[in-house]
Every structure is written in structure tokens, then in C-alpha cells.
């Protein structure tokens, strides 16, 4: 029986989907997680279940000490564990991307520097580390260097907006990254044009496109919370080929050669502009929209590839879509009405509400979570998109706003 080590961030949406896929394939799973050290000890959890994913070298030693029998593959479920996974694969002599390549994929500044050196389209940018750094003409976008899901990403059109964005991005980065003080921020020129995303699989350095997604909602700021993904893309064939070429070229430059990747880009009259390439699959529960298109769950495909098992993809021609239900305001989530009406919309496949009553929630740019996910399947991308919007309009969320006490 193949044996796989899964790095499972406690807060990840995707843990169960990976565990279910492993069970279907008859794979033995060894779980490593980032449970709180104090709680892990109180609950009798093993040391391998209380790792610091953001201290990958130390965590790797902890894992290697606890593993015992040989592991056949190491997979990180989300961004948080990709560096640790790279170190472990290297130490265990397993196929995978190098730590250097993975670190470029996680660092927005390093990725911008690589694009510039490679000669690919790249906006003007600089590393904002102190108050005397040079400014760019507005509009600009301020980004924490190593956070995902658009956390802390803000557009600024004026000096006032810029100063506020810098302060807020620093606060978000300091809260979520122990190395925030050393990292600084990335500031870059705003790139106009619609956004797209590509899900791909690297096999011996060759890119295999699994899906190209349209993001039909404009992402022009001031925040950049994603909402709808639809595939297949409605872009012209030449533009789709250009995206594939740019992603493949960047992967070679980064040193990414193995496994699933998720790339995001903008397209305008000056060509393709890569925003990021992550050495992991699409986030949240969004991968579920690809089950029919791939002929298997995305997580099963990832496990098959990691273990060199056969992968036979389907040729389903239907369109599919997902809406990541945005958080409208900061507060305490209480519940939702209208689920039956939303689920009755033609072409709606499923609605998964992930927020729990009593949970504190916050909108972009602070939060990395959503209220839930709506999935659609239809004959055309336009129908899949329209169904998502119709279903979302039928949902009413009860949120108790945060109350600010005033003296």
C-alpha cells in the first residue's frame, strides 16, 4: 500500500477532500498538521501534529524523527506547507520541486524580480522597506510579500490612500507572518485588464493545462477579493496559447518542474502579465468544480501524480463555475436563509456554506476565508456564470456587525 505524508493546515478547507481521495485510492495517509502546541499536548496529539509550518527546517527535523517507515510521497495541501514539503522531499529523496523554486513561488517580490530578469511582462515595482523609498506614479498596488488569497493587497490612487494601504498591509502581514519585520512590502504599478487563472500539472518540466478560468468580475480595487471562476475560458485561442506559453516559460525560469501549479494573470492589449504562480493547486473548495471536467476529483489527480499512478482524464465539454461567497462586512456570522431557493436554480450543482454560526468574519483585505462556495455546471460558460449570480442573489446572510464602543 502506498504511503503518503499530507501536510494539513488546521484551517484549510481542503483537508477532507484530500483524505477522501486517499481513501478511494487505498493510500495509507500519515497526517502532519499545525495544531497549537499547547492544545496538542493537552489533547494527547503526537509531535507531528503540532508543527510550525512557518519554521520549515525545524519542522522537517520533527517530522523525520517521527516518521518511521518509508514515505512514498509528501504533499502540502495549501500554501502554508509547501516549503516544508520541499525540504522533506529532498531529505527523503522523493521527486518534487526544489526549496529554492518553491520559495520564489511564495515571495511576490522574488517572483517580480525573476520576471524582470527573464524578460517577461512585468510592471514597475519596488521593495518598500522604509519611508524614504521612491514612489511610482499612481495607481499602484501594495502587497504583502508572502500572503495568499489577496490578503493585504490594496490599490492606491493618491498619497493618502497609499499611506493608509502601507499601514494596513503592514499590520496584516505582521499578524500573519512571523518574519514580517524583515520582509517589507511589494509596491507595483497597477496592471489594467481582466484576470484569468490557469490550473496546470508539471510532468518532467512540461506543462499540462488542466483548466483555464475566466474571472468575470472586474478586479480593479481598492481590494482584490476573488468571487467567480468559470471554465472553459471564453478568451480567443491565440490569447489562451499566449497564457500557456507565459506560464510554461515562467515555470522553467523559477525551476518548477513537478506537480500541480496555480497561476494567475491579467491580459490586456500589451499581452499577458503574470501575477503569481503557486506551487500548489487552486485554493478553497474551488477544485470541486473540476471533478466532472477531469473525470476525477482534483485531489485524486494530485495524489495519482505524486505516486506515479495512471492518470486518465475525461473530455467532458460542459462548462463549470464556482462562486467564492464574499464576506460583506466584519462581524459575527449567525446563519443563512434562502438555501433551498438557491439550490433550485437551474445548473446549480451544489452550495457549501463553510462559515459556522458564532464565527468571527471579516471582508477583504484582511480575511482569507469566504462564507461558502456555490458550484454550477451548464452547457456554456455564460449559463454557468448566470446560475452562480442567480443563486447568490437568493441567499440572505445574517451577520451581527462588530460594535465599536465609544466613550
VEXNUTI-28727 format. One record per residue (C-alpha): y, x, z; residue in three letters. Coordinates in steps of 0.5 Angstrom, whole numbers, padded with zeros to 4 digits, always signed. Layout:
<atoms>
YXZALA/...
</atoms>
This chain:
<atoms>
+0000+0000+0000UNK/+0007+0003-0002UNK/+0011+0004+0004UNK/+0019+0003+0003UNK/+0024+0005+0008UNK/+0030+0000+0008UNK/+0037+0001+0011UNK/+0039-0005+0013UNK/+0046-0006+0016UNK/+0046-0012+0021UNK/+0052-0015+0018UNK/+0049-0015+0011UNK/+0048-0022+0007UNK/+0042-0019+0003UNK/+0037-0016+0008UNK/+0033-0022+0008UNK/+0032-0022+0000UNK/+0030-0015+0000UNK/+0025-0017+0006UNK/+0022-0023+0002UNK/+0022-0019-0005UNK/+0018-0013-0001UNK/+0013-0018+0002UNK/+0012-0021-0005UNK/+0010-0014-0008UNK/+0006-0013-0002UNK/+0010-0007+0000UNK/+0010-0004+0007UNK/+0017-0004+0010UNK/+0020+0001+0015UNK/+0027-0002+0017UNK/+0033+0002+0020UNK/+0039-0001+0022UNK/+0046+0000+0025UNK/+0045-0005+0031UNK/+0049-0003+0037UNK/+0047+0003+0041UNK/+0048-0001+0048UNK/+0044-0007+0045UNK/+0039-0004+0042UNK/+0037+0000+0049UNK/+0037-0007+0052UNK/+0033-0010+0047UNK/+0028-0005+0047UNK/+0029-0003+0040UNK/+0027+0004+0037UNK/+0032+0009+0036UNK/+0031+0008+0028UNK/+0034+0001+0029UNK/+0041+0004+0032UNK/+0043+0009+0027UNK/+0050+0011+0026UNK/+0050+0010+0018UNK/+0057+0013+0018UNK/+0054+0019+0021UNK/+0049+0020+0016UNK/+0047+0027+0017UNK/+0046+0026+0025UNK/+0042+0019+0023UNK/+0038+0023+0018UNK/+0035+0027+0023UNK/+0034+0021+0028UNK/+0030+0018+0022UNK/+0026+0024+0020UNK/+0024+0025+0027UNK/+0021+0017+0028UNK/+0018+0016+0021UNK/+0011+0019+0022UNK/+0007+0017+0016UNK/+0010+0019+0009UNK/+0015+0014+0006UNK/+0015+0013-0002UNK/+0022+0010-0003UNK/+0028+0010+0001UNK/+0033+0004-0001UNK/+0040+0002+0002UNK/+0041-0005+0002UNK/+0049-0004+0002UNK/+0055+0001+0001UNK/+0054+0003+0009UNK/+0047+0006+0008UNK/+0048+0010+0001UNK/+0050+0017+0004UNK/+0044+0017+0009UNK/+0039+0014+0003UNK/+0041+0020-0001UNK/+0040+0025+0005UNK/+0033+0022+0006UNK/+0031+0022-0001UNK/+0033+0029-0001UNK/+0030+0031+0005UNK/+0023+0027+0003UNK/+0023+0030-0004UNK/+0024+0023-0007UNK/+0027+0021-0013UNK/+0035+0019-0013UNK/+0042+0021-0013UNK/+0045+0027-0010UNK/+0049+0026-0004UNK/+0055+0029-0008UNK/+0054+0024-0013UNK/+0054+0018-0008UNK/+0060+0021-0004UNK/+0064+0020-0011UNK/+0062+0013-0012UNK/+0064+0011-0005UNK/+0071+0015-0005UNK/+0076+0012-0009UNK/+0081+0018-0009UNK/+0075+0022-0011UNK/+0073+0017-0017UNK/+0080+0017-0020UNK/+0080+0025-0020UNK/+0074+0025-0024UNK/+0076+0020-0029UNK/+0082+0024-0030UNK/+0078+0031-0031UNK/+0073+0027-0035UNK/+0079+0024-0040UNK/+0077+0017-0039UNK/+0083+0012-0038UNK/+0086+0013-0031UNK/+0092+0010-0028UNK/+0097+0015-0025UNK/+0095+0016-0018UNK/+0097+0020-0012UNK/+0094+0021-0005UNK/+0098+0018+0000UNK/+0097+0022+0007UNK/+0104+0022+0010UNK/+0111+0019+0009UNK/+0114+0025+0004UNK/+0109+0023-0001UNK/+0112+0022-0008UNK/+0112+0015-0011UNK/+0110+0011-0017UNK/+0114+0006-0021UNK/+0112-0001-0019UNK/+0108-0005-0019UNK/+0103+0000-0015UNK/+0096-0002-0011UNK/+0095+0001-0005UNK/+0087+0002-0003UNK/+0084+0005+0003UNK/+0079+0010+0000UNK/+0072+0008+0002UNK/+0072+0001+0004UNK/+0069-0004-0001UNK/+0070-0011-0002UNK/+0077-0011-0004UNK/+0078-0010+0004UNK/+0085-0007+0005UNK/+0087-0007-0003UNK/+0094-0009-0004UNK/+0099-0010-0009UNK/+0107-0008-0008UNK/+0113-0009-0013UNK/+0118-0007-0008UNK/+0120-0002-0003UNK/+0119-0007+0003UNK/+0112-0009+0000UNK/+0110-0002-0001UNK/+0112+0000+0006UNK/+0108-0006+0009UNK/+0102-0005+0005UNK/+0101+0002+0007UNK/+0102+0000+0014UNK/+0097-0006+0014UNK/+0092-0002+0010UNK/+0092+0004+0015UNK/+0091-0001+0020UNK/+0085-0004+0016UNK/+0082+0003+0015UNK/+0083+0005+0022UNK/+0079-0001+0024UNK/+0073+0000+0020UNK/+0072+0008+0018UNK/+0072+0013+0024UNK/+0075+0018+0019UNK/+0081+0014+0017UNK/+0086+0019+0020UNK/+0083+0025+0015UNK/+0082+0020+0009UNK/+0089+0018+0008UNK/+0090+0012+0002UNK/+0090+0012-0005UNK/+0096+0009-0009UNK/+0096+0008-0016UNK/+0099+0004-0022UNK/+0097-0003-0023UNK/+0093-0004-0029UNK/+0094-0010-0032UNK/+0089-0014-0036UNK/+0083-0019-0034UNK/+0077-0016-0029UNK/+0070-0015-0031UNK/+0063-0013-0028UNK/+0057-0009-0030UNK/+0050-0009-0027UNK/+0046-0003-0029UNK/+0040+0001-0028UNK/+0040+0008-0029UNK/+0033+0011-0031UNK/+0033+0018-0032UNK/+0040+0018-0033UNK/+0040+0013-0038UNK/+0044+0006-0037UNK/+0040+0000-0038UNK/+0045-0006-0038UNK/+0042-0012-0033UNK/+0049-0016-0034UNK/+0056-0016-0036UNK/+0060-0021-0032UNK/+0067-0024-0033UNK/+0071-0025-0027UNK/+0075-0031-0030UNK/+0080-0032-0024UNK/+0086-0027-0025UNK/+0086-0022-0020UNK/+0094-0020-0020UNK/+0095-0019-0013UNK/+0098-0019-0008UNK/+0091-0019-0006UNK/+0085-0018-0010UNK/+0079-0023-0007UNK/+0074-0024-0012UNK/+0072-0031-0013UNK/+0068-0033-0019UNK/+0063-0029-0023UNK/+0060-0031-0030UNK/+0055-0028-0035UNK/+0054-0027-0040UNK/+0061-0025-0042UNK/+0065-0028-0047UNK/+0068-0021-0049UNK/+0067-0019-0056UNK/+0061-0015-0058UNK/+0066-0009-0059UNK/+0069-0009-0052UNK/+0062-0010-0049UNK/+0060-0004-0052UNK/+0066+0000-0050UNK/+0065-0002-0043UNK/+0058+0000-0043UNK/+0060+0007-0046UNK/+0065+0008-0041UNK/+0060+0006-0035UNK/+0055+0011-0038UNK/+0060+0017-0039UNK/+0063+0016-0032UNK/+0056+0016-0029UNK/+0054+0022-0033UNK/+0060+0025-0030UNK/+0059+0023-0023UNK/+0052+0026-0023UNK/+0049+0019-0022UNK/+0042+0019-0025UNK/+0037+0014-0022UNK/+0037+0007-0019UNK/+0042+0001-0020UNK/+0049+0001-0020UNK/+0055-0004-0020UNK/+0061-0002-0024UNK/+0068-0006-0024UNK/+0073-0005-0029UNK/+0079-0008-0033UNK/+0080-0009-0040UNK/+0087-0009-0044UNK/+0090-0007-0051UNK/+0089+0000-0049UNK/+0082+0000-0047UNK/+0077+0000-0041UNK/+0080+0002-0035UNK/+0074+0003-0029UNK/+0076+0001-0022UNK/+0070+0004-0019UNK/+0062+0005-0020UNK/+0058+0004-0014UNK/+0051+0007-0013UNK/+0048+0000-0011UNK/+0047-0007-0013UNK/+0052-0013-0013UNK/+0054-0015-0006UNK/+0054-0021-0002UNK/+0048-0026-0005UNK/+0051-0026-0012UNK/+0045-0022-0014UNK/+0041-0029-0014UNK/+0045-0031-0020UNK/+0041-0026-0024UNK/+0034-0029-0022UNK/+0033-0033-0028UNK/+0036-0028-0033UNK/+0032-0022-0030UNK/+0025-0026-0029UNK/+0025-0024-0022UNK/+0030-0023-0016UNK/+0034-0017-0017UNK/+0032-0014-0010UNK/+0025-0014-0013UNK/+0027-0011-0019UNK/+0030-0005-0015UNK/+0024-0004-0011UNK/+0020-0004-0017UNK/+0024+0001-0020UNK/+0024+0005-0013UNK/+0017+0005-0013UNK/+0016+0006-0021UNK/+0012+0000-0021UNK/+0012-0004-0028UNK/+0019-0008-0030UNK/+0018-0013-0035UNK/+0025-0017-0036UNK/+0026-0024-0039UNK/+0030-0026-0044UNK/+0033-0032-0041UNK/+0039-0035-0045UNK/+0042-0039-0040UNK/+0049-0038-0037UNK/+0049-0037-0030UNK/+0055-0036-0025UNK/+0057-0035-0017UNK/+0063-0037-0013UNK/+0064-0033-0007UNK/+0068-0038-0003UNK/+0074-0035-0001UNK/+0077-0036+0007UNK/+0083-0040+0006UNK/+0086-0038+0013UNK/+0085-0034+0019UNK/+0082-0038+0025UNK/+0075-0040+0028UNK/+0070-0044+0023UNK/+0068-0050+0025UNK/+0064-0053+0019UNK/+0064-0056+0012UNK/+0064-0063+0009UNK/+0062-0065+0002UNK/+0056-0061+0001UNK/+0052-0067-0002UNK/+0057-0069-0007UNK/+0058-0061-0009UNK/+0051-0060-0010UNK/+0050-0067-0014UNK/+0055-0063-0019UNK/+0051-0062-0026UNK/+0049-0055-0027UNK/+0050-0053-0019UNK/+0043-0049-0017UNK/+0045-0048-0010UNK/+0050-0048-0005UNK/+0049-0043+0001UNK/+0054-0043+0007UNK/+0054-0037+0011UNK/+0059-0038+0016UNK/+0057-0040+0022UNK/+0061-0045+0027UNK/+0065-0041+0032UNK/+0065-0035+0028UNK/+0072-0032+0027UNK/+0074-0031+0020UNK/+0080-0028+0016UNK/+0082-0028+0009UNK/+0084-0022+0004UNK/+0086-0017+0005UNK/+0082-0016+0012UNK/+0076-0019+0011UNK/+0069-0017+0007UNK/+0066-0024+0008UNK/+0066-0031+0005UNK/+0065-0038+0007UNK/+0059-0038+0003UNK/+0056-0038-0004UNK/+0056-0043-0010UNK/+0051-0042-0016UNK/+0051-0045-0022UNK/+0046-0045-0029UNK/+0048-0048-0035UNK/+0048-0047-0043UNK/+0054-0044-0044UNK/+0059-0040-0039UNK/+0064-0045-0040UNK/+0060-0050-0037UNK/+0057-0045-0031UNK/+0064-0044-0029UNK/+0067-0051-0029UNK/+0061-0053-0025UNK/+0063-0048-0020UNK/+0070-0050-0020UNK/+0068-0058-0019UNK/+0063-0056-0013UNK/+0068-0052-0010UNK/+0073-0058-0010UNK/+0069-0063-0007UNK/+0068-0058-0001UNK/+0072-0059+0005UNK/+0072-0054+0011UNK/+0074-0055+0018UNK/+0078-0048+0021UNK/+0081-0048+0027UNK/+0088-0044+0026UNK/+0089-0038+0030UNK/+0094-0040+0035UNK/+0100-0035+0037UNK/+0102-0035+0044UNK/+0110-0035+0044UNK/+0114-0034+0051UNK/
</atoms>
